[in-house]
């Protein structure tokens, strides 16, 4: 692969006191990774070197003034702050949260300006990153505010792509949040991403129910029969292969998810408990529906093991490869769609 063909991958570091930089450094200690992309880390040289020393890593770090001056074959660091930031591995602090935000802001800006092709985000602490400029419950909501489109959080592994109808919503608010319009919107995003980002011609989508046993015909709640089932039937009229609602316990327990290209859960833990039971540590979080591509590992900051050289980089590597694959698939789809349009005009 020529240098010009290598995709520039923007990386935000997450919380300085978590395992973010550890899994990033471990990923690129494998020199073969540089055959696939040119990584650009938005951080500070001093912070990266601190973690490098803690890991006793021999990885070569290249500090560059801007993304335009990256060096292929090395882990590039664009310093986005100059002041020393106290690093206390395993302990979230206001300073580590501020550094995480500076990294995320710079990486997102580079993504929006097409200076990097995709973005990989290391885990943040949703508590200490809060500020006047970050009033969001997570990466997904922040990126939706900065990029074009409406987002859908998708957790994915080889055998399952799982999206959420409602994301970071309190359990007490879930039922009132689920509407016909919301379900239709999220199904639409899932359908489009399966088509354009994963190259699936006729996506088959499953929708989970809200209540135990999908309400048992109103005995355990009315939402499944009053809202969810009629909405699915309405969507089916458009020709989309959308089925449900399915009771979540049996759906995951019987491995029925393997029969579908995508699954939509009604709320966060309904979907993620099933997903992480199947593939914890090897899954990828993909923010679908936006104009740009962002992925992340499926784990958190793991403060309890930060600095102990125990973090597994598998999920971060999968997030990287997933972003590169989606980038290529989306690019190919745009070319095919453009050529198809030309053909129709000629005809």
N, C-alpha and C positions, 0 to 999 in steps of 0.2 A: 504494500500500500504506500503510495506516494505521500510525502508530507502534506501536500496541498489537499489530499483527500481525507486527512484525519480530521475528525470532528472535534471541535473545541467544546469541552465539557465544563460548565461552570459548577463549582461546588461551594456550598455554604457550610461552615464548620459546626453549626449547632452550639451547644453550651460548652464553653472552654473547659469546664470542670467535669464533663461527662466523657463518654467513650467515643464521641464523634471523630476527633482527630486521630484516635488510635485506630479505628476501623479504616479511616481514609489512608493512613500511612501503611497499614498492613496490606491493603488492597494493591497499592502501587509498589510495594516491595517486590511483587512479581513483575519483572521487567516486560513480560509478554503483554501486559495491559497497555503499554505504550504503542503496541502495534495497532490497537483499535481506536485510540483517541489521544488527544492532548488535553490533560487535566489542568484546570485553572482554579486554584483555591483562593478564595477571598478571605483573608485573615491578616496576620502580621507575621513577618519573618521570625521575630523573637518567640511568639507563641508556638509556632510550628516547630521551631528548634527545641523548645522546652519539651514538647511531647516526643519529639524524635529522640532526645537524650534519655527520657524516661523509659522508652522502649528499647534503647540501645540499638536503634535502627541505623543501617548504613545507606538508607535511601538518599539520593542526591536531590537537594532542594534548590530551585532556581527562582530567586526573587526578580520580579520584573516590574517596571514602572506602570505598565498598562497591559490590557489584553492583547493589544496590537503587537506587542513585543514578546510574545510567548516563545519558548524554546521547545521544539518537539523532542520527545524522548525523555523529558524530565517532568517532575511535579512542579508546576509554576505556582508561585505565590504572589498575588497582587496585594500589597499591604494597604489596608483600608483604615488603619489607625496607627499612629506613631507612638503614642504614650505607652509606657509599660502598664500592663494589666496583671494584677496579682492573680496567680493561678494556684488554686487549692483543690487538687484533684479529689473528687468525691463529694465536694460540698458546693451546692449551688449558691451563688452570690449575686448581688446586684451588678457587680462589674462583669461577671461572666455572662449574665443576661444581656447587658448592654453591648458586649462584644459580639454576641450571637446575632443581635439585631443589626449591627453595622455590617456584618458579613452577609446577612440575608438581603439587606437593602441593596448593597453593591452588586451582589450576584443577580438579583432580580432586575436591576437596572441594565446590566450587561445582557441579560436574556431578552429583555424587552427591546433593546437596541440592536439585536441580532449579532452581538459581538461574541456570544457563545451560542451554540446550537440547542443545547438542552441544559437543564438544571437538576443537580442532585442535592438534596438537602439532608444534612446530618441532623440528629434529633435535638430539639430545643426543650427547655423547661418552660411550660406554658405559664408558669407563675412569675419567674424573675425576668422574663423578657417583656412583660407588660410595661408600657410607657405611654407618653402622649402621642407617639407616632405608631405604636403597636397596641391596638385595643381589639385583639382578635383572639378566638379560642384555639387557633392553630394555624399551621402553614396554609392549609387549603383556603381558608377564608381570607387570609392576607393576600395570597396570590390572585384570588378572584377579584380583589379590589384593585389590583395593579395591572392585570392583563385583560384582554378581551375574552368574552364568553361567559358561560355559567358552568360552575364546576360540579363534578361528581367524584367523590372519593371512591377509588377502586383498589381493593386489596387483591393481589393476584399471586398465583403460583402456577405450576405447570398444569394442574388439574382443576383450577377454580379461579374465576374472576368475579369478585364480589363487590357490588356497589351498595351505597347506602341511600335510601329514600330521605331519611333525616340523618344529619351528621352529629355534630357536637351539640345535642339538644338535651336538656334535663328530662329524665324519665317522666316527670309529672306533666310535661308539655307535649309529649310525643303524639298522643291520640288527636289532640286538637290541631297539631301541625300537619297531619296527613290529610291531604285533600285530593280530589280528582285532578286538579291542575298540577299539583306537585308530582303525583305519580306519573302523569303523562309526560311531564318535563324530564323527569329522571329516566324514564324508559327511553325517551327520545335521545338523550345524551348517551346512554348505554348503547343503544342501537347504532348511533353514528360512530362512536369510538370503536365498536367491534368491526364495523365496516371499513372505516378509514385508517384506524391505527393498528388493527390486527389482521386486516385483509380477509375477513369472513364475509362471504357474499350474502348469505341468508342467515343472519344471527338468530339463534334460538335462546330466548330469555325466560328465566323463571322468576316469579315474584313471590316472596314469602308473605304469609299472613301476619296480622298484628297480635291477635289474642291467642291463648292456648287453644290448640285444636281448631284454629281459624274461627273461634267463636262458638263452635258447636251449634250452628243455626240460631244464634242469638242468645243461647243460654249463658255464655261467658263473654258477652260483648257483642255489639251490633256493627262495629266498624267494618269487619270483613265482608259481611253481606250487603251493608248499606253503601259502602264507598269503594272498597278495594276490588271486589269481584265484578261489579258493573263497569268499573273503569277498565279493567283488563279486557272484558268483552268488547267494550267500545274500541279499544286499541286494536284488537284482533280484526275488526271490520276494515281497518286500513291495510290489512295484508301482512302485518308484522306477526312473527311467530313468538307470541308472548303468552305464557301460561301461568296458572295459579288461581288463587293463593294456595301455597303449601305451608303446612305446619312445620316450623323450623326444626323441631327435634327429630321428627321422622325423616325430614328431607336430608339432614346431615348424617343422621345415624345409618340410613340405608344407602348412602353415597349416591343419592339421586342427582346430586349436583354435577356428577360426571356426564350426565346426559345433556347438559346445557352449555352454551358458549359464555353466558353471563348470568349472574344471579343478583337480584336486588332484595336486600333485607330492609325491613321497615325502620330499624333503629340500630344504633351503634353496637351495643353489646350482643344483640341478637345475631348479627352477622359476624362480628369479630371473635366471639367465643368459639363459634364453629370454625372460622377460618384459622385462628391461631392453634386450635386443637389439631388441625390437619397439618399445618405447616409453620409452626413458630420458629423464627430464626432464619427462615429461607424465603419468606414472602417479600413482596414489594408493594409499596403504596404508590399508586399512580393517580395524579390529578387529571382526570379526563374532562373534556368539554372546553378547555381553554385554548387560546391561540398558540400557546407555547407548551413545551413538554417539560414536566417536572415529575421526578420520582424520588422515593426515599426508602430506606430500609424499614422493615415492619416493627422495629423495636424502639425503645425509648432511650433516655440518656444513661440509664444504668449506673447511676452514681455509686452504687454499692460495690462495683468492681472497677471503677475508673482508677487508672494508675497501677493496676495489678497485672497488666499484660494478659488478661483473661478474656477479653472481648473477641467474639467471633465475627470476622469480616464478611461472612458468606452473604448475608442479606444486603450489605452495601454493594458487594460485587454484582449481585443479581439486579439491584436497582440500576447500576451503571449499564449493564448489558441490556436490560429492558428498555432504558431510555434510548440507547443507540438503535435497537431494533425498531422501536416505535417511530423514531426519526426517519429511518429508511422506508418503512412501510407507508408512513404518511406522505413522504416525498413521492414514492412510486404511485400512490393513489392519485395525487394531484396531477401527475403526468398522464396517467391513464384517463382521468376525467377530462383533461384538456384535449387530449387526442380524440376522445369520444365525441366531444362537443364539435371539434373541427370536422369530424366525419359526418355528423348529422347535418351540419351547415352545408357541406359539399353535396350531400344527398338531396 
